């Protein structure tokens, strides 16, 4: 069985042709979980939010629904 991830109710900014596009909310993200982790590129904007330090992360090859 292929490890799949389906994440609903997310917000973010899709990137098209290397540029941020428009804000989205309540979208569903779907894809192969192993590929998601393998295709992550962290930005250099490490921040502290809600008890967690994390940068913005680009995940290439994701499928978004509900745009």
Secondary structure, 3 states (H helix, E strand, C coil): CCCEEEEEEEEEEEEECCEEEEEEEEEEEEEEHHHHHHCEEECCCCEEECCEEECCEEECCCEEECC
